[in-house]
Amino acid sequence: MKTQATRWGLLLAVVLAFTGSTSARADLARRRNEIVEVVQKVSPAVVFIGTEQEEESPFRGRRSIMEEFFGAPPQVQRKQGLGSGVIVDPNGIIITNDHVIRGASAIHIILADGRELEAEVIGSDANNDLAVLKVNSKQPLPAAKLGTTSDLMIGETVIAIGSPLGLSKTVTAGVVSATGRTLKTDGKTYNDFIQTDAAINPGNSGGPLLNVDGDVIGINTAIIASAQGIGFAIPADKVRRIMDELTRFGKVRPVWVGLEVQELSPRLARQLGWDRTYGVVVSDVEPGSPAEQAGVRRGDVLAEMGGSRISDAEDYLTRAGGYPARAAFPLVIFRDGGQRTIQVTPVEFPPQLVEALVWNRLGLRVKPARGAMAVQSVRPGSAADEVGLQPGDLVVRVNNRPVAEPASFQEVVLSARGSRSVLLLVRRGRYGYHVTLPF
């Protein structure tokens, strides 16, 4: 009898255990929503990025007589940074923000499985705040799929994964609040951002913004430290264009569209028949340029670019510089009372046009000499003439970058086309001084 009772007890225990485990599995299945599925699918491809940067210490101790006599090396301090990234190729290609790795002497990648790898920079671009890194692994790495933002909907659910404030594997969720946002911060203009209410804080920078399919629709950035309840991400379509350029050339090559634009004053807008508060007017179209070939004319109002409105001339210049060569973009123009959409395909800026650009905008002709660019002539009435530049002056730096040969001079001038001004370090005889010229 006791044996039979024992058997029934064991059977009852098994039934209860089975029922309990089945109930637990059903409960887990009920709680398993789309966000959980995305996190489990993509989090192995999200990495933590730690950086080291060496900089001269602002605090110097008192040096001994021997150090004073022989010269002592500068005291160096190490500065550490952190951020996030996402693997988009099993061969070890990682996307992150440029500001996460800028100036780093060493970049450490910590994978989701705990491994730490050293990364090399394939290319980076400060204007678009994107960087491409590469790590070497013996086995293929888990990678996320880079999606598209052409069909992004306001209000759809998005998920951010990253390491805000160093807290790795942090997940936040929200919705797409807006698209095509333009932000101005730290003297730079960033455009075409996705805005979301998913929390994005310092350390989230470089991590993925995901849709409910687990596709990367943006790269998170935290360029506005004071933003609360507002996050921003670089859209995937733009990421793909910049990534291709950085992977192939190590930088985003300067492009040529061939348009000069000016602000739309209320009076000018009325004269053109334009009754909106946004847009710019075309003041000149360069002969033979991509813009001329696409049919843009002087006096056209540029209303939208790449699917979002153009707010002002600076916005247009910055956004035009965000398209690599041969990457076509749609441009909505207003002419003769109606709007039309055309496709403009920028090309790499012809080097022979740089001389004309410098002469027309700055009023200078230069040539290489003594590790700098020597002023050959100054155009009367130009910005250079007004500040007193003279033939024989040496332009040593432009925007704090050395210009020792024509190639570096061309590169820095072209990268400054979206700026309102350029800073020149000029040497005359034994003396050097800085001058700012409108550009």
C-alpha positions as semicolon CSV with decimal commas, in nm:
position;residue;x (nm);y (nm);z (nm)
1;M;0,000;0,000;0,000
2;K;0,282;0,236;0,091
3;T;0,456;0,151;-0,237
4;Q;0,143;0,236;-0,434
5;A;0,104;0,569;-0,254
6;T;0,463;0,650;-0,327
7;R;0,407;0,581;-0,694
8;W;0,102;0,806;-0,701
9;G;0,303;1,078;-0,527
10;L;0,582;1,058;-0,779
11;L;0,333;1,065;-1,067
12;L;0,161;1,368;-0,917
13;A;0,497;1,544;-0,878
14;V;0,584;1,475;-1,240
15;V;0,245;1,603;-1,356
16;L;0,277;1,918;-1,146
17;A;0,632;1,976;-1,267
18;F;0,529;1,928;-1,629
19;T;0,227;2,153;-1,584
20;G;0,443;2,417;-1,414
21;S;0,710;2,410;-1,683
22;T;0,443;2,425;-1,956
23;S;0,281;2,720;-1,781
24;A;0,620;2,894;-1,750
25;R;0,693;2,841;-2,118
26;A;0,350;2,977;-2,209
27;D;0,411;3,277;-1,986
28;L;0,749;3,342;-2,150
29;A;0,594;3,311;-2,495
30;R;0,325;3,560;-2,397
31;R;0,585;3,810;-2,272
32;R;0,815;3,765;-2,570
33;N;0,736;4,077;-2,774
34;E;0,896;4,219;-3,087
35;I;1,147;4,428;-2,889
36;V;1,274;4,119;-2,704
37;E;1,315;3,937;-3,035
38;V;1,510;4,225;-3,191
39;V;1,742;4,255;-2,890
40;Q;1,818;3,882;-2,888
41;K;1,877;3,887;-3,263
42;V;2,099;4,196;-3,293
43;S;2,274;4,250;-2,958
44;P;2,557;4,004;-3,043
45;A;2,658;4,245;-3,322
46;V;2,673;4,552;-3,094
47;V;3,017;4,633;-2,955
48;F;3,161;4,852;-2,682
49;I;3,436;5,090;-2,798
50;G;3,703;5,217;-2,562
51;T;3,960;5,470;-2,680
52;E;4,286;5,614;-2,554
53;Q;4,412;5,955;-2,649
54;E;4,748;6,103;-2,561
55;E;4,764;6,477;-2,506
56;E;5,011;6,714;-2,351
57;S;4,936;6,774;-1,986
58;P;4,832;7,131;-1,902
59;F;4,998;7,089;-1,563
60;R;5,376;7,086;-1,574
61;G;5,590;7,031;-1,271
62;R;5,891;7,250;-1,199
63;R;6,185;7,128;-1,406
64;S;6,538;7,079;-1,274
65;I;6,839;7,274;-1,400
66;M;6,952;6,970;-1,604
67;E;6,605;6,940;-1,761
68;E;6,606;7,311;-1,842
69;F;6,951;7,282;-2,001
70;F;6,903;6,963;-2,200
71;G;6,528;7,001;-2,258
72;A;6,268;6,772;-2,110
73;P;6,004;6,587;-2,310
74;P;5,652;6,719;-2,262
75;Q;5,445;6,553;-1,994
76;V;5,176;6,342;-2,155
77;Q;4,849;6,233;-2,002
78;R;4,618;5,963;-2,130
79;K;4,255;6,049;-2,189
80;Q;4,001;5,770;-2,219
81;G;3,675;5,772;-2,411
82;L;3,390;5,535;-2,469
83;G;3,120;5,470;-2,722
84;S;2,937;5,202;-2,913
85;G;2,946;5,048;-3,257
86;V;2,776;4,785;-3,467
87;I;2,928;4,510;-3,680
88;V;2,777;4,524;-4,029
89;D;3,002;4,267;-4,197
90;P;3,108;3,925;-4,059
91;N;3,465;4,003;-4,172
92;G;3,492;4,258;-3,892
93;I;3,367;4,587;-4,041
94;I;3,225;4,815;-3,770
95;I;3,032;5,141;-3,804
96;T;3,049;5,409;-3,534
97;N;3,059;5,786;-3,496
98;D;3,364;5,989;-3,595
99;H;3,354;6,177;-3,265
100;V;3,386;5,846;-3,075
101;I;3,729;5,767;-3,223
102;R;3,858;6,111;-3,327
103;G;4,216;6,169;-3,210
104;A;4,245;5,823;-3,054
105;S;4,590;5,664;-3,033
106;A;4,437;5,322;-2,956
107;I;4,089;5,178;-3,012
108;H;3,970;4,873;-2,815
109;I;3,664;4,676;-2,925
110;I;3,486;4,456;-2,673
111;L;3,254;4,205;-2,837
112;A;2,929;4,080;-2,688
113;D;3,100;3,750;-2,594
114;G;3,360;3,937;-2,389
115;R;3,653;3,921;-2,630
116;E;3,866;4,234;-2,667
117;L;4,019;4,319;-3,007
118;E;4,225;4,608;-3,138
119;A;4,067;4,805;-3,421
120;E;4,213;5,002;-3,709
121;V;4,044;5,299;-3,871
122;I;3,951;5,235;-4,234
123;G;3,821;5,589;-4,277
124;S;3,635;5,864;-4,094
125;D;3,451;6,182;-4,179
126;A;3,386;6,458;-3,926
127;N;3,132;6,641;-4,142
128;N;2,900;6,340;-4,140
129;D;3,016;6,211;-3,798
130;L;3,079;5,859;-3,926
131;A;3,375;5,621;-3,907
132;V;3,448;5,273;-4,038
133;L;3,664;5,040;-3,826
134;K;3,810;4,695;-3,890
135;V;3,893;4,416;-3,645
136;N;4,057;4,084;-3,723
137;S;3,896;3,764;-3,599
138;K;3,967;3,399;-3,680
139;Q;3,595;3,326;-3,704
140;P;3,318;3,522;-3,877
141;L;3,158;3,772;-3,641
142;P;2,785;3,823;-3,580
143;A;2,667;4,107;-3,803
144;A;2,357;4,323;-3,822
145;K;2,177;4,402;-4,147
146;L;2,200;4,762;-4,268
147;G;1,845;4,849;-4,370
148;T;1,687;5,143;-4,550
149;T;1,517;5,463;-4,438
150;S;1,337;5,544;-4,761
151;D;1,016;5,394;-4,619
152;L;1,056;5,512;-4,259
153;M;0,727;5,605;-4,094
154;I;0,674;5,868;-3,824
155;G;0,553;5,688;-3,514
156;E;0,695;5,343;-3,587
157;T;0,872;5,158;-3,307
158;V;1,252;5,178;-3,285
159;I;1,507;5,024;-3,048
160;A;1,849;5,161;-2,951
161;I;2,129;4,940;-2,816
162;G;2,456;5,076;-2,682
163;S;2,667;5,166;-2,381
164;P;2,535;5,494;-2,239
165;L;2,766;5,629;-1,968
166;G;2,965;5,304;-1,994
167;L;2,669;5,081;-1,910
168;S;2,712;4,817;-2,181
169;K;2,427;4,626;-2,344
170;T;2,170;4,892;-2,255
171;V;1,843;4,880;-2,448
172;T;1,599;5,168;-2,491
173;A;1,289;5,188;-2,708
174;G;1,066;5,457;-2,851
175;V;0,922;5,579;-3,178
176;V;1,042;5,777;-3,478
177;S;0,956;6,134;-3,383
178;A;1,068;6,307;-3,704
179;T;1,300;6,272;-4,002
180;G;1,522;6,512;-4,194
181;R;1,624;6,710;-3,885
182;T;1,906;6,966;-3,918
183;L;2,112;7,051;-3,609
184;K;2,375;7,316;-3,547
185;T;2,618;7,251;-3,263
186;D;2,984;7,326;-3,185
187;G;3,011;7,546;-3,493
188;K;2,902;7,266;-3,728
189;T;2,581;7,189;-3,912
190;Y;2,458;6,829;-3,920
191;N;2,164;6,737;-4,137
192;D;1,917;6,465;-4,226
193;F;1,889;6,317;-3,877
194;I;1,623;6,077;-3,755
195;Q;1,472;6,211;-3,433
196;T;1,350;5,962;-3,174
197;D;1,232;5,962;-2,813
198;A;1,436;5,648;-2,743
199;A;1,690;5,755;-2,483
200;I;2,034;5,823;-2,638
201;N;2,308;5,942;-2,404
202;P;2,689;5,982;-2,423
203;G;2,822;5,631;-2,476
204;N;2,527;5,538;-2,698
205;S;2,708;5,718;-2,978
206;G;2,784;5,485;-3,267
207;G;2,536;5,218;-3,166
208;P;2,247;5,103;-3,386
209;L;1,892;5,231;-3,406
210;L;1,678;4,934;-3,513
211;N;1,332;4,874;-3,650
212;V;1,109;4,586;-3,539
213;D;1,258;4,362;-3,810
214;G;1,602;4,402;-3,650
215;D;1,740;4,608;-3,940
216;V;1,980;4,894;-3,863
217;I;1,793;5,206;-3,974
218;G;2,034;5,454;-3,815
219;I;2,355;5,511;-3,623
220;N;2,285;5,682;-3,291
221;T;2,468;6,000;-3,204
222;A;2,471;6,212;-2,888
223;I;2,607;6,539;-3,023
224;I;2,369;6,747;-2,809
225;A;2,456;6,671;-2,449
226;S;2,171;6,885;-2,312
227;A;1,900;6,701;-2,508
228;Q;1,654;6,525;-2,277
229;G;1,394;6,293;-2,418
230;I;1,524;6,364;-2,768
231;G;1,766;6,136;-2,951
232;F;1,916;6,157;-3,297
233;A;2,046;5,902;-3,545
234;I;2,216;5,920;-3,885
235;P;1,984;5,746;-4,135
236;A;2,095;5,413;-4,283
237;D;2,073;5,529;-4,645
238;K;2,324;5,805;-4,569
239;V;2,538;5,565;-4,365
240;R;2,557;5,331;-4,662
241;R;2,674;5,608;-4,897
242;I;2,939;5,739;-4,657
243;M;3,051;5,387;-4,560
244;D;3,112;5,298;-4,924
245;E;3,316;5,615;-4,975
246;L;3,523;5,563;-4,660
247;T;3,585;5,196;-4,737
248;R;3,699;5,266;-5,092
249;F;3,894;5,590;-5,044
250;G;3,948;5,634;-4,669
251;K;3,767;5,969;-4,682
252;V;3,467;6,138;-4,838
253;R;3,592;6,296;-5,158
254;P;3,491;6,659;-5,225
255;V;3,217;6,674;-5,486
256;W;3,103;6,927;-5,742
257;V;2,741;7,019;-5,799
258;G;2,803;7,358;-5,959
259;L;2,550;7,580;-5,783
260;E;2,583;7,912;-5,603
261;V;2,284;7,988;-5,383
262;Q;2,165;8,280;-5,171
263;E;1,912;8,335;-4,896
264;L;1,551;8,407;-4,989
265;S;1,449;8,742;-4,848
266;P;1,071;8,804;-4,819
267;R;1,090;9,058;-5,101
268;L;1,283;8,824;-5,333
269;A;1,046;8,538;-5,254
270;R;0,746;8,753;-5,349
271;Q;0,912;8,854;-5,675
272;L;0,968;8,487;-5,761
273;G;0,617;8,387;-5,657
274;W;0,739;8,166;-5,374
275;D;0,506;8,184;-5,071
276;R;0,690;7,944;-4,835
277;T;0,928;8,024;-4,550
278;Y;1,200;7,779;-4,655
279;G;1,423;7,730;-4,959
280;V;1,709;7,912;-5,130
281;V;1,743;8,077;-5,469
282;V;2,003;7,983;-5,731
283;S;2,230;8,281;-5,799
284;D;2,465;8,109;-6,044
285;V;2,506;7,779;-6,229
286;E;2,857;7,683;-6,335
287;P;2,891;7,589;-6,704
288;G;2,931;7,218;-6,765
289;S;2,845;7,132;-6,404
290;P;2,617;6,847;-6,293
291;A;2,355;7,106;-6,195
292;E;2,352;7,258;-6,543
293;Q;2,330;6,913;-6,701
294;A;2,032;6,835;-6,475
295;G;1,852;7,149;-6,594
296;V;1,887;7,383;-6,295
297;R;1,870;7,752;-6,392
298;R;1,959;8,081;-6,230
299;G;1,655;8,212;-6,041
300;D;1,520;7,866;-5,953
301;V;1,410;7,818;-5,594
302;L;1,558;7,503;-5,437
303;A;1,283;7,377;-5,207
304;E;1,379;7,022;-5,108
305;M;1,684;6,801;-5,128
306;G;1,690;6,427;-5,069
307;G;1,328;6,431;-4,955
308;S;1,345;6,708;-4,692
309;R;1,317;7,086;-4,700
310;I;1,617;7,316;-4,746
311;S;1,616;7,573;-4,467
312;D;1,893;7,811;-4,577
313;A;2,212;7,843;-4,784
314;E;2,430;7,683;-4,517
315;D;2,190;7,391;-4,496
316;Y;2,211;7,340;-4,872
317;L;2,593;7,352;-4,878
318;T;2,628;7,109;-4,589
319;R;2,381;6,861;-4,732
320;A;2,529;6,878;-5,082
321;G;2,866;6,789;-4,929
322;G;2,711;6,481;-4,768
323;Y;2,655;6,310;-5,105
324;P;2,960;6,126;-5,243
325;A;3,052;6,146;-5,609
326;R;2,815;5,959;-5,842
327;A;2,543;5,934;-5,572
328;A;2,238;6,096;-5,730
329;F;1,992;6,290;-5,516
330;P;1,645;6,432;-5,588
331;L;1,613;6,811;-5,592
332;V;1,272;6,981;-5,584
333;I;1,283;7,317;-5,765
334;F;1,023;7,589;-5,804
335;R;1,010;7,772;-6,138
336;D;0,740;7,972;-6,319
337;G;0,479;7,904;-6,053
338;G;0,523;7,525;-6,038
339;Q;0,737;7,263;-5,869
340;R;0,927;6,981;-6,035
341;T;1,167;6,712;-5,917
342;I;1,497;6,653;-6,093
343;Q;1,788;6,418;-6,027
344;V;2,133;6,571;-5,976
345;T;2,444;6,350;-5,978
346;P;2,748;6,523;-5,822
347;V;3,095;6,435;-5,944
348;E;3,437;6,457;-5,784
349;F;3,550;6,819;-5,777
350;P;3,778;6,890;-6,076
351;P;4,121;6,994;-5,938
352;Q;4,163;7,255;-6,211
353;L;3,865;7,446;-6,067
354;V;4,020;7,491;-5,723
355;E;4,241;7,778;-5,844
356;A;3,935;7,961;-5,977
357;L;3,747;7,892;-5,652
358;V;4,026;8,044;-5,440
359;W;4,058;8,344;-5,673
360;N;3,684;8,414;-5,685
361;R;3,606;8,365;-5,316
362;L;3,927;8,470;-5,140
363;G;4,103;8,675;-5,404
364;L;4,430;8,479;-5,392
365;R;4,662;8,298;-5,629
366;V;4,921;8,080;-5,459
367;K;5,210;7,846;-5,538
368;P;5,418;7,606;-5,322
369;A;5,726;7,754;-5,155
370;R;5,929;7,677;-4,841
371;G;5,686;7,425;-4,696
372;A;5,384;7,652;-4,743
373;M;5,177;7,818;-5,015
374;A;5,321;8,152;-5,127
375;V;5,086;8,432;-5,235
376;Q;5,151;8,519;-5,600
377;S;4,884;8,783;-5,647
378;V;4,591;8,942;-5,465
379;R;4,273;9,048;-5,644
380;P;4,195;9,417;-5,582
381;G;3,884;9,464;-5,369
382;S;3,880;9,102;-5,256
383;A;3,859;8,976;-4,897
384;A;4,233;8,903;-4,903
385;D;4,305;9,257;-5,026
386;E;4,091;9,413;-4,754
387;V;4,285;9,241;-4,473
388;G;4,618;9,345;-4,626
389;L;4,759;9,023;-4,771
390;Q;5,046;9,084;-5,014
391;P;5,242;8,888;-5,275
392;G;5,524;8,703;-5,099
393;D;5,320;8,621;-4,786
394;L;5,326;8,252;-4,694
395;V;5,002;8,071;-4,611
396;V;5,118;7,808;-4,362
397;R;4,784;7,670;-4,241
398;V;4,420;7,682;-4,348
399;N;4,162;7,606;-4,077
400;N;4,449;7,484;-3,855
401;R;4,562;7,226;-4,111
402;P;4,910;7,247;-4,269
403;V;4,921;7,325;-4,642
404;A;5,274;7,242;-4,751
405;E;5,188;7,136;-5,106
406;P;4,911;7,196;-5,363
407;A;4,731;6,868;-5,284
408;S;4,683;6,946;-4,914
409;F;4,587;7,306;-4,997
410;Q;4,323;7,187;-5,243
411;E;4,184;6,934;-4,998
412;V;4,140;7,177;-4,711
413;V;3,993;7,448;-4,935
414;L;3,738;7,208;-5,079
415;S;3,643;7,080;-4,735
416;A;3,575;7,441;-4,630
417;R;3,323;7,513;-4,906
418;G;3,028;7,471;-4,671
419;S;3,174;7,719;-4,420
420;R;3,106;8,089;-4,391
421;S;3,474;8,168;-4,343
422;V;3,827;8,021;-4,341
423;L;4,110;8,082;-4,098
424;L;4,456;8,139;-4,246
425;L;4,788;8,132;-4,063
426;V;5,008;8,371;-4,263
427;R;5,383;8,425;-4,224
428;R;5,548;8,748;-4,333
429;G;5,919;8,760;-4,265
430;R;5,979;8,650;-3,907
431;Y;5,623;8,711;-3,797
432;G;5,309;8,501;-3,819
433;Y;4,948;8,606;-3,773
434;H;4,598;8,469;-3,821
435;V;4,340;8,621;-4,054
436;T;3,979;8,519;-4,112
437;L;3,838;8,555;-4,463
438;P;3,474;8,515;-4,564
439;F;3,422;8,212;-4,786
